[in-house]
Amino acid sequence: MQKGTIKRLIVDRGFGFIKTEREEDLFFGRNQLQGVDYGSLREGQKVEFEVTRDPNGRLHAIRVRLARPEGE
């Protein structure tokens, strides 16, 4: 799993962007969330995720979940 931070949420459209540790911005859709409700997400929250490519070759975050606190 990679780690990043919720950079921006487009609440009315159900998607957002994660800033990765490499300073890349990755798209994610609400259907890629695991164990967290889209409505409870906040910009600045730490998350863990996997990365995949869409049919057009763009990177997307999948299996997005809230990051576990350090030490767990």
MDTraj code that builds the backbone (N, CA, C; nanometers):
import mdtraj as md
import numpy as np

residues = "MET GLN LYS GLY THR ILE LYS ARG LEU ILE VAL ASP ARG GLY PHE GLY PHE ILE LYS THR GLU ARG GLU GLU ASP LEU PHE PHE GLY ARG ASN GLN LEU GLN GLY VAL ASP TYR GLY SER LEU ARG GLU GLY GLN LYS VAL GLU PHE GLU VAL THR ARG ASP PRO ASN GLY ARG LEU HIS ALA ILE ARG VAL ARG LEU ALA ARG PRO GLU GLY GLU".split()
xyz = np.array([
    [0.0844, -0.1190, 0.0000],
    [0.0000, 0.0000, 0.0000],
    [0.0882, 0.1244, 0.0000],
    [0.0446, 0.2228, -0.0756],
    [0.1106, 0.3527, -0.0736],
    [0.0375, 0.4431, 0.0243],
    [0.1029, 0.5520, 0.0608],
    [0.0427, 0.6468, 0.1543],
    [0.0348, 0.7839, 0.0909],
    [-0.0643, 0.8599, 0.1343],
    [-0.0816, 0.9954, 0.0841],
    [-0.1796, 1.0714, 0.1708],
    [-0.2184, 1.1880, 0.1210],
    [-0.3075, 1.2780, 0.1931],
    [-0.4203, 1.3217, 0.1007],
    [-0.5431, 1.3270, 0.1529],
    [-0.6544, 1.3785, 0.0736],
    [-0.6247, 1.5251, 0.0423],
    [-0.6100, 1.5551, -0.0859],
    [-0.5780, 1.6920, -0.1274],
    [-0.7041, 1.7734, -0.1530],
    [-0.7979, 1.7113, -0.2260],
    [-0.9194, 1.7840, -0.2639],
    [-1.0343, 1.6863, -0.2794],
    [-1.1514, 1.7277, -0.2323],
    [-1.2733, 1.6487, -0.2475],
    [-1.3735, 1.7278, -0.3300],
    [-1.4325, 1.6639, -0.4285],
    [-1.5391, 1.7226, -0.5090],
    [-1.6671, 1.6518, -0.4633],
    [-1.7225, 1.7007, -0.3532],
    [-1.8302, 1.6312, -0.2823],
    [-1.9511, 1.6060, -0.3711],
    [-1.9949, 1.7059, -0.4459],
    [-2.1160, 1.6892, -0.5270],
    [-2.0973, 1.5928, -0.6433],
    [-1.9734, 1.5605, -0.6768],
    [-1.9463, 1.4675, -0.7875],
    [-1.8977, 1.3310, -0.7387],
    [-1.8645, 1.3199, -0.6094],
    [-1.8273, 1.1901, -0.5534],
    [-1.6873, 1.1428, -0.5862],
    [-1.5945, 1.2343, -0.6019],
    [-1.4560, 1.1937, -0.6239],
    [-1.3622, 1.2934, -0.5582],
    [-1.2337, 1.2624, -0.5652],
    [-1.1345, 1.3508, -0.5061],
    [-0.9959, 1.3185, -0.5576],
    [-0.8976, 1.3833, -0.4954],
    [-0.7583, 1.3651, -0.5346],
    [-0.6727, 1.3437, -0.4106],
    [-0.5769, 1.2546, -0.4243],
    [-0.4824, 1.2234, -0.3179],
    [-0.3455, 1.2731, -0.3610],
    [-0.2758, 1.3425, -0.2719],
    [-0.1365, 1.3789, -0.2971],
    [-0.0512, 1.2671, -0.2392],
    [0.0293, 1.2048, -0.3248],
    [0.1133, 1.0935, -0.2818],
    [0.2392, 1.1448, -0.2126],
    [0.3135, 1.0525, -0.1529],
    [0.4408, 1.0886, -0.0906],
    [0.5404, 1.1393, -0.1945],
    [0.5184, 1.1058, -0.3213],
    [0.6043, 1.1527, -0.4317],
    [0.5549, 1.2838, -0.4917],
    [0.4556, 1.3450, -0.4246],
    [0.3982, 1.4726, -0.4684],
    [0.3169, 1.4620, -0.5980],
    [0.2677, 1.3422, -0.6299],
    [0.1792, 1.3243, -0.7446],
    [0.0349, 1.3346, -0.6963],
    [-0.0534, 1.3812, -0.7816],
    [-0.1960, 1.3857, -0.7506],
    [-0.2651, 1.2704, -0.8224],
    [-0.3374, 1.1883, -0.7463],
    [-0.4088, 1.0745, -0.8030],
    [-0.5584, 1.0903, -0.7820],
    [-0.6337, 1.0624, -0.8855],
    [-0.7797, 1.0617, -0.8811],
    [-0.8274, 0.9393, -0.8040],
    [-0.9381, 0.9535, -0.7301],
    [-1.0091, 0.8381, -0.6752],
    [-1.1584, 0.8687, -0.6750],
    [-1.2376, 0.7650, -0.6944],
    [-1.3830, 0.7768, -0.6891],
    [-1.4360, 0.7179, -0.5599],
    [-1.5542, 0.7620, -0.5197],
    [-1.6126, 0.7134, -0.3935],
    [-1.6278, 0.5621, -0.3925],
    [-1.6425, 0.4994, -0.5082],
    [-1.6581, 0.3538, -0.5140],
    [-1.5281, 0.2798, -0.4838],
    [-1.4172, 0.3511, -0.4693],
    [-1.2891, 0.2883, -0.4368],
    [-1.2562, 0.2925, -0.2878],
    [-1.3464, 0.3462, -0.2074],
    [-1.3217, 0.3560, -0.0633],
    [-1.3484, 0.2227, 0.0056],
    [-1.2672, 0.1916, 0.1049],
    [-1.2849, 0.0698, 0.1835],
    [-1.2894, 0.1067, 0.3312],
    [-1.3992, 0.0747, 0.3966],
    [-1.4105, 0.0943, 0.5400],
    [-1.4294, 0.2380, 0.5848],
    [-1.4616, 0.3262, 0.4920],
    [-1.4860, 0.4665, 0.5268],
    [-1.5928, 0.5215, 0.4329],
    [-1.6798, 0.6034, 0.4863],
    [-1.7851, 0.6658, 0.4074],
    [-1.7311, 0.7930, 0.3424],
    [-1.7618, 0.8140, 0.2160],
    [-1.7130, 0.9324, 0.1440],
    [-1.7483, 1.0614, 0.2177],
    [-1.8676, 1.0682, 0.2740],
    [-1.9123, 1.1887, 0.3433],
    [-1.8331, 1.2222, 0.4683],
    [-1.7598, 1.1245, 0.5223],
    [-1.6812, 1.1505, 0.6431],
    [-1.5366, 1.1894, 0.6123],
    [-1.4965, 1.1826, 0.4852],
    [-1.3596, 1.2218, 0.4485],
    [-1.3407, 1.3721, 0.4609],
    [-1.2195, 1.4111, 0.4946],
    [-1.1828, 1.5524, 0.5046],
    [-1.0491, 1.5748, 0.4361],
    [-1.0357, 1.6886, 0.3723],
    [-0.9071, 1.7240, 0.3127],
    [-0.8020, 1.7268, 0.4225],
    [-0.6849, 1.6739, 0.3915],
    [-0.5763, 1.6674, 0.4885],
    [-0.5651, 1.5341, 0.5604],
    [-0.6673, 1.4473, 0.5487],
    [-0.6604, 1.3166, 0.6136],
    [-0.5578, 1.2289, 0.5439],
    [-0.4893, 1.1464, 0.6222],
    [-0.3916, 1.0509, 0.5704],
    [-0.4651, 0.9248, 0.5263],
    [-0.4261, 0.8733, 0.4104],
    [-0.4880, 0.7530, 0.3563],
    [-0.3820, 0.6571, 0.3037],
    [-0.4237, 0.5333, 0.2858],
    [-0.3439, 0.4298, 0.2213],
    [-0.4220, 0.3834, 0.0994],
    [-0.3510, 0.3406, -0.0042],
    [-0.4184, 0.3049, -0.1286],
    [-0.3251, 0.2248, -0.2179],
    [-0.3822, 0.1674, -0.3219],
    [-0.3059, 0.1035, -0.4281],
    [-0.3253, 0.1871, -0.5538],
    [-0.2385, 0.1658, -0.6512],
    [-0.2431, 0.2449, -0.7743],
    [-0.2649, 0.1527, -0.8934],
    [-0.3490, 0.1973, -0.9860],
    [-0.3720, 0.1246, -1.1102],
    [-0.3798, 0.2248, -1.2243],
    [-0.3769, 0.1746, -1.3458],
    [-0.3925, 0.2592, -1.4651],
    [-0.5294, 0.2346, -1.5264],
    [-0.5916, 0.3420, -1.5730],
    [-0.7189, 0.3263, -1.6430],
    [-0.6900, 0.2893, -1.7886],
    [-0.7922, 0.2614, -1.8693],
    [-0.7699, 0.2226, -2.0087],
    [-0.6943, 0.3276, -2.0914],
    [-0.6953, 0.4527, -2.0453],
    [-0.6230, 0.5587, -2.1163],
    [-0.4813, 0.5783, -2.0636],
    [-0.4393, 0.4942, -1.9689],
    [-0.3039, 0.5012, -1.9165],
    [-0.2840, 0.5955, -1.7991],
    [-0.3921, 0.6565, -1.7509],
    [-0.3805, 0.7486, -1.6365],
    [-0.3808, 0.6705, -1.5056],
    [-0.3012, 0.7171, -1.4101],
    [-0.2947, 0.6529, -1.2793],
    [-0.4136, 0.6933, -1.1934],
    [-0.4661, 0.5974, -1.1182],
    [-0.5787, 0.6186, -1.0271],
    [-0.5499, 0.5476, -0.8957],
    [-0.6031, 0.6006, -0.7869],
    [-0.5953, 0.5340, -0.6570],
    [-0.7149, 0.4405, -0.6426],
    [-0.6885, 0.3194, -0.5958],
    [-0.7938, 0.2214, -0.5697],
    [-0.7743, 0.1652, -0.4288],
    [-0.8785, 0.1002, -0.3770],
    [-0.8743, 0.0404, -0.2426],
    [-0.8264, 0.1427, -0.1397],
    [-0.8871, 0.2596, -0.1440],
    [-0.8488, 0.3711, -0.0563],
    [-0.9097, 0.3509, 0.0821],
    [-0.8275, 0.3646, 0.1842],
    [-0.8750, 0.3544, 0.3226],
    [-0.7970, 0.4526, 0.4090],
    [-0.8534, 0.4835, 0.5245],
    [-0.7830, 0.5719, 0.6169],
    [-0.6551, 0.5045, 0.6635],
    [-0.5490, 0.5825, 0.6746],
    [-0.4206, 0.5289, 0.7195],
    [-0.4298, 0.4894, 0.8659],
    [-0.3615, 0.3844, 0.8999],
    [-0.3536, 0.3428, 1.0397],
    [-0.2577, 0.4367, 1.1124],
    [-0.2877, 0.4663, 1.2370],
    [-0.1953, 0.5508, 1.3140],
    [-0.0570, 0.4866, 1.3214],
    [0.0464, 0.5688, 1.3270],
    [0.1835, 0.5182, 1.3367],
    [0.1950, 0.4213, 1.4538],
    [0.2666, 0.3115, 1.4317],
    [0.2890, 0.2150, 1.5384],
    [0.1884, 0.1019, 1.5439],
    [0.0862, 0.1057, 1.4598],
    [-0.0128, -0.0039, 1.4589],
    [0.0205, -0.1039, 1.3526],
])
top = md.Topology()
chain = top.add_chain()
for i, resn in enumerate(residues, 1):
    res = top.add_residue(resn, chain, resSeq=i)
    for name in ("N", "CA", "C"):
        top.add_atom(name, md.element.get_by_symbol(name[0]), res)
traj = md.Trajectory(xyz[None], top)
